[in-house]
Every structure is written in structure tokens, then in C-alpha cells.
């Protein structure tokens, strides 16, 4: 298997399993971690955490080891917003469809 085909296969598996960062953004569970939430959810799952839905408000992705690097990257990009939420700063941002 060539490198581009292998990279596409890995990327496809990661996308199909769902991104932990996106799942935790949509969870809106009171008391759930906000900073690096997707990365923490993946790590929790990899270390045999029993109840991700109770702790994070979202199910862990099926392939957490593959999702971990992408979640770490996305969580790093979203870090300023996560810090604002954690500090209680109102950015006046709204979204949704």
C-alpha cells in the first residue's frame, strides 16, 4: 500500500469514528472539562475510563488512539475560546443553524 493510500485510510477511519473535540463542544454538560476536552476524552478512553458520557457528556470515539493527534491539534486551536469560557468571559459569540 502506498503512503498516500495509507494516509487516506487513516484519515477516513478518524473521520468515521468522530472527533472527540467536536463531540465535547456539542455536549454542553455542566461541570465537564472545557480546556483540551477532546484530548482528555481520548486519553480517558485509552486508559480504560468507564463512563465518558457521565464525565464529559459525550461518548469517546471508537478509535481514540487515531483521534488523539487531531483532537490535540483542534483543542490547541480552540484554546483561546476554551480559556475564555473557563474564565467566564462573554465573547458575544453565538452559532448554530
C-alpha positions in Angstrom: 0.0 0.0 0.0 1.4 3.4 -1.0 1.9 6.2 1.5 -1.0 8.4 0.2 -3.4 5.4 0.3 -2.4 4.6 3.8 -2.8 8.2 4.9 -6.2 8.4 3.3 -7.2 5.2 5.1 -6.1 6.5 8.5 -7.8 9.8 7.8 -11.0 8.1 6.8 -11.1 6.0 10.0 -10.5 9.0 12.1 -13.4 10.9 10.4 -15.7 8.0 10.5 -15.1 7.4 14.2 -16.0 11.0 15.1 -13.8 13.7 16.6 -13.7 13.9 20.4 -13.2 17.6 20.3 -16.3 18.2 18.2 -18.3 15.8 20.4 -17.4 17.6 23.6 -18.1 21.0 22.1 -21.6 20.0 21.4 -22.1 18.2 24.8 -22.7 21.3 27.0 -22.6 19.2 30.2 -22.4 21.3 33.3 -19.1 20.6 35.1 -17.5 18.8 32.2 -13.9 19.8 31.3 -13.6 22.6 28.7 -9.9 23.0 28.2 -8.5 20.3 25.9 -11.7 18.4 26.4 -11.4 16.3 23.3 -7.9 15.3 24.0 -8.8 14.5 27.6 -11.7 12.4 26.4 -9.4 10.4 24.1 -6.9 9.9 26.8 -9.6 8.9 29.3 -10.8 6.3 26.8 -7.3 5.0 26.1 -6.7 4.5 29.8 -9.9 2.5 30.3 -12.2 5.1 31.7 -15.6 3.6 32.5 -18.1 6.3 32.0 -17.1 9.0 29.4 -20.7 10.1 29.0 -21.1 10.9 32.7 -17.8 12.7 32.9 -17.6 14.5 29.5 -21.2 14.5 28.3 -20.1 12.7 25.1 -19.1 9.2 24.0 -15.5 8.5 23.2 -14.6 7.9 19.6 -14.2 4.2 18.6 -10.6 4.7 17.6 -9.4 7.1 20.3 -5.7 6.5 19.5 -6.2 7.7 15.9 -8.3 10.6 17.0 -5.9 11.8 19.7 -3.5 13.8 17.5 -6.3 15.5 15.6 -8.1 16.3 18.8 -4.9 17.8 20.3 -4.5 20.0 17.3 -8.1 21.2 17.3 -8.1 21.7 21.0 -4.9 23.8 20.7 -6.6 25.9 18.0 -9.7 26.4 20.2 -7.7 27.1 23.4 -8.3 30.9 23.5 -12.1 30.2 23.3 -11.9 27.5 25.9 -9.9 29.7 28.3 -12.5 32.5 27.8 -15.3 30.1 28.7 -13.4 28.8 31.7 -12.7 32.4 32.9 -16.3 33.4 32.3 -15.6 36.0 29.6 -18.6 36.7 27.4 -17.3 36.9 23.8 -20.8 37.5 22.4 -20.4 34.7 20.0 -23.5 32.7 19.0 -23.8 29.9 16.5 -25.9 27.1 15.3 -28.2 26.7 12.4 
